[in-house]
Amino acid sequence: MGGWTLPALFLTMLMAAGAGPARANPDPDPAAMMSSGLPTPADIVAHAPDSAWTAIDPGDLMLLDLAGGHRVTIQLAPEFAPVHIANIRKLIAAHWFDGTSVNRAQDDYVVQWGDATEKKPLPPEVVAKPPAEYERIAEGLRITPLASRDAYAPAVGFADGWPVGRDPHSGLAWLTHCYAMVGVGRDLPPDTGTGAELYTVIGQAPRQLDRNITLVGRVIDGLPSLDTLPRGTASLGFYARPEERLPILQVRLAADLPLPGRPVWQVMRTDSASFAAYAGARANRRDAFYVRPAAGVDLCNAPIPLRSAPPVR
């Protein structure tokens, strides 16, 4: 597979990621990887060195154990929604989610869970009216820009392992409603939700929700347990009968589990040369199946690679 050229998007991301001889521990040269027969995104991820990955804090791993023996693992993003996530941590510590249920499955949109009765008292320490954590100051984020144009934001990219929109003029950045992202259910403004009702995206990215709802993380494992559920037949995909709801047995943080067997997850560093190569390959597929490379990629069509590691022993 010789004769490869590096697309403009790939070069832009490489420069933004700081790839080059000055790096202390540079990844293997992506250009060499691509010219040596490893052009697909999957191959680039598989051959990324350990230096291209960073461990996810076990305190940011939310584990939903569902009826039927299924587990859904969510990575929380406290740097984007600190008050809502503090509420979620308090709800988990109080075992509030235990015994609630998955109450909604709307096709090509979201799956939602929480207290179906909306009458379960919240722990007193939960902030009842959090601020609207729809965006944050971009300063302090390590943002790798994506060169492709976006329909919903002046600029987009990847910040510390998350897909983000940003406005260079206001200096603000925000998480985006890509597939598997997790948000906080709310009523009409000024309500912002407490974190007791959560949803995850299971369809085409509803980016019109960006900066209108607080996003708190993403599902990193077990999403088929949610996105293959029967669709609700009541309004907005809610389940019409209690027996249709999927019980949530318990919710824990990985940090609260005993060390033996505690799940360990890693996310690819979005400021690494490996990620730049991966995103470039997503935009310019040149493996045998493709006839014409797209020469561009949507923010949500470059999902940030994750991988599990051996459990702590």
C-alpha positions in Angstrom: 0.0 0.0 0.0 2.7 2.4 -1.0 2.3 5.9 -2.5 0.3 7.4 0.4 -0.1 11.1 0.9 -1.0 12.8 4.2 -4.3 14.7 4.0 -4.5 18.3 5.1 -6.7 17.3 8.0 -4.1 14.9 9.2 -1.3 17.4 8.9 -3.4 20.0 10.8 -4.1 17.6 13.6 -0.5 16.5 13.8 0.7 20.1 14.2 -2.0 20.7 16.8 -1.1 17.6 18.7 2.5 18.8 18.9 3.9 15.8 17.1 7.5 16.0 16.0 11.1 15.4 17.1 10.9 17.8 20.1 8.5 15.5 21.9 10.0 13.6 24.9 8.3 10.3 24.1 6.9 10.6 20.6 4.6 8.0 19.2 5.8 6.0 16.2 5.7 8.2 13.0 2.1 7.9 11.8 3.3 8.5 8.2 5.5 5.5 8.4 2.7 3.5 9.9 0.4 4.4 7.1 2.9 3.6 4.4 3.8 0.3 5.9 0.4 -1.3 5.4 -1.5 0.0 8.5 -3.9 2.5 7.0 -7.2 1.8 8.8 -8.3 3.6 12.0 -8.6 0.2 13.7 -5.0 -0.7 12.8 -3.7 2.6 14.0 -5.5 2.2 17.4 -4.2 -1.4 17.7 -0.6 -0.3 17.2 -0.7 2.8 19.3 2.0 2.7 22.0 1.2 2.8 25.7 2.4 6.4 25.7 -0.6 7.3 23.6 -3.0 6.2 26.3 -4.0 7.5 29.7 -5.8 5.8 32.5 -9.3 6.9 33.5 -9.6 7.7 37.2 -11.7 4.9 38.8 -13.5 7.7 40.7 -14.8 8.8 37.3 -16.1 5.3 36.3 -19.9 4.9 37.1 -21.0 1.3 37.0 -24.7 0.5 36.3 -25.7 -3.1 37.1 -28.9 -3.9 35.4 -31.3 -6.8 35.7 -30.3 -9.8 33.7 -26.6 -9.6 34.6 -25.7 -6.6 32.4 -23.3 -3.8 33.3 -23.0 -0.4 31.7 -19.8 1.6 32.4 -20.0 5.4 32.2 -17.0 7.7 32.2 -17.8 11.0 34.0 -16.5 14.4 33.0 -16.2 16.5 36.2 -14.1 19.1 34.4 -17.2 20.1 32.4 -20.0 19.7 34.9 -18.6 19.7 38.4 -21.8 20.5 40.3 -24.0 18.0 38.5 -21.4 15.3 38.8 -20.9 16.1 42.5 -24.7 15.5 42.8 -24.4 12.2 40.9 -21.6 11.1 43.3 -23.8 11.9 46.2 -26.7 10.0 44.7 -24.4 7.0 44.2 -23.0 7.2 47.7 -26.6 7.2 49.1 -27.5 4.2 46.9 -30.3 6.4 45.5 -30.2 4.9 42.0 -30.5 1.3 43.3 -34.0 0.1 42.6 -34.7 2.7 39.9 -35.1 1.7 36.3 -34.6 2.4 32.6 -37.8 4.2 31.7 -37.5 5.4 28.2 -36.1 4.1 24.9 -36.8 6.4 22.0 -35.7 5.1 18.6 -32.7 6.9 17.0 -32.6 9.3 20.0 -32.0 8.4 23.7 -32.4 5.8 26.4 -33.2 7.4 29.8 -33.2 6.2 33.4 -34.0 7.3 36.9 -37.0 7.2 39.2 -40.1 6.6 37.1 -42.4 7.9 39.8 -40.5 11.1 40.2 -41.4 10.9 43.9 -38.3 9.3 45.4 -36.8 11.9 47.8 -33.3 13.1 47.0 -30.6 13.0 49.6 -30.5 16.4 51.4 -27.0 17.1 50.4 -27.9 17.1 46.7 -28.0 20.6 45.1 -31.6 21.0 44.0 -31.0 23.8 41.5 -27.5 23.4 40.0 -26.2 26.1 37.6 -26.6 25.6 33.9 -23.3 23.8 33.2 -23.8 23.8 29.4 -20.4 25.3 28.6 -17.2 26.3 30.3 -14.2 28.5 29.8 -11.9 26.9 27.2 -8.7 28.1 28.9 -7.0 25.3 30.6 -8.2 22.6 28.2 -5.8 20.9 25.8 -7.8 21.3 22.7 -6.8 19.5 19.5 -8.7 21.2 16.7 -10.6 19.4 14.0 -10.1 21.1 10.6 -13.5 19.9 9.1 -16.3 22.4 9.2 -19.1 21.9 11.7 -22.8 22.8 11.4 -23.3 23.5 15.1 -20.2 25.3 16.4 -17.7 27.9 15.1 -15.0 25.4 15.8 -14.7 21.8 17.1 -12.1 19.5 18.3 -11.0 17.2 21.1 -10.2 18.3 24.6 -8.5 16.0 27.0 -10.2 13.0 25.5 -13.6 14.5 24.9 -15.4 15.8 21.8 -16.0 19.5 22.1 -17.4 22.6 20.4 -15.9 25.9 21.0 -16.3 29.6 20.2 -12.9 31.3 19.8 -14.5 34.7 20.3 -16.2 34.1 23.6 -13.5 31.7 24.8 -16.1 29.0 25.7 -16.1 25.3 25.1 -18.7 22.6 25.6 -19.2 18.9 25.3 -21.2 17.7 22.3 -24.1 15.2 21.9 -22.3 12.5 20.1 -23.4 8.8 20.2 -23.1 7.3 23.7 -22.7 10.7 25.5 -24.6 11.0 28.8 -26.7 14.0 29.8 -29.0 15.2 32.6 -32.7 15.1 32.0 -34.5 18.3 32.9 -37.8 20.2 32.7 -38.3 23.5 30.9 -35.8 26.3 31.7 -34.7 27.6 34.1 -34.6 24.0 35.4 -31.3 22.3 34.8 -31.9 18.8 36.3 -30.2 17.5 39.4 -28.4 14.4 37.9 -31.0 12.0 39.2 -32.4 11.5 35.7 -29.9 10.6 33.0 -30.0 9.6 29.4 -27.6 8.4 26.7 -27.6 9.1 23.0 -28.4 6.0 20.9 -28.9 7.5 17.5 -27.8 10.2 15.1 -26.1 12.8 17.1 -28.7 15.3 18.3 -26.3 18.2 18.2 -29.1 20.8 18.5 -29.1 19.9 22.2 -25.6 21.2 22.7 -25.5 24.0 25.2 -29.1 23.3 26.1 -28.6 20.3 28.4 -25.8 19.4 30.8 -23.6 16.6 29.5 -21.8 14.7 32.2 -20.0 11.9 30.4 -20.3 9.0 28.0 -21.0 5.3 28.0 -17.7 3.4 27.4 -18.9 -0.2 27.8 -22.2 -2.1 27.8 -24.1 0.3 25.6 -25.8 -2.6 23.6 -27.6 -3.4 26.9 -29.4 -0.1 26.5 -29.6 0.7 22.8 -31.1 -2.7 21.9 -33.9 -2.4 24.4 -37.5 -2.6 23.1 -38.6 0.9 22.1 -41.2 2.5 24.4 -44.7 2.9 22.9 -45.8 5.9 25.0 -45.1 9.5 24.1 -41.4 10.3 23.5 -40.5 6.6 23.8 -41.4 6.2 27.5 -42.5 2.7 28.6 -46.3 2.6 28.9 -46.4 -0.1 31.6 -44.2 -0.6 34.7 -43.3 -4.1 33.7 -41.6 -2.9 30.6 -39.0 -0.9 32.5 -35.6 -2.5 33.0 -34.7 -2.5 36.7 -31.4 -1.0 37.9 -30.0 -3.2 40.6 -27.2 -1.0 41.8 -24.9 1.8 40.8 -21.4 2.2 42.1 -18.2 4.0 41.3 -15.3 1.8 40.3 -13.2 3.5 43.0 -15.6 2.1 45.7 -15.0 -1.5 44.6 -12.3 -3.7 46.2 -9.1 -3.6 44.3 -9.2 -7.2 43.1 -11.3 -7.2 40.0 -11.8 -3.5 39.8 -12.3 -2.5 36.1 -9.6 -0.5 34.5 -10.1 1.7 31.4 -7.8 3.8 29.3 -8.6 6.6 26.8 -6.4 7.6 23.9 -4.7 10.9 24.4 -6.2 13.3 22.0 -3.0 15.4 21.9 -1.0 12.3 20.7 0.4 11.6 17.3 -1.5 8.3 17.3 -4.8 10.1 17.7 -3.9 12.5 14.9 -3.1 9.6 12.6 -6.4 7.9 13.7 -8.5 11.0 13.0 -6.7 11.5 9.7 -7.5 8.0 8.7 -11.1 8.4 9.7 -11.3 11.4 7.3 -9.4 9.7 4.4 -10.2 6.0 4.3 -7.8 4.4 1.8 -8.1 0.8 2.6 -9.4 -1.6 -0.1 -13.1 -1.2 0.5 -13.2 2.6 -0.2 -13.4 4.0 -3.7 -13.3 7.7 -2.8 -12.0 9.1 0.5 -14.3 11.6 2.1 -11.5 14.2 2.8 -13.3 15.3 5.9 -14.9 13.9 9.1 -17.7 14.9 11.4 -16.7 15.4 15.0 -19.0 12.6 16.1 -17.7 10.3 13.4 -14.2 10.2 15.0 -15.1 8.5 18.3 -12.2 8.7 20.7 -10.6 5.3 21.2 -10.9 3.5 24.5 -9.6 0.2 25.8 -9.9 -1.9 28.8 -6.9 -3.0 30.8 -6.4 -6.1 33.0 -8.4 -5.6 36.3 -6.5 -4.6 39.3 -5.3 -7.5 41.4 
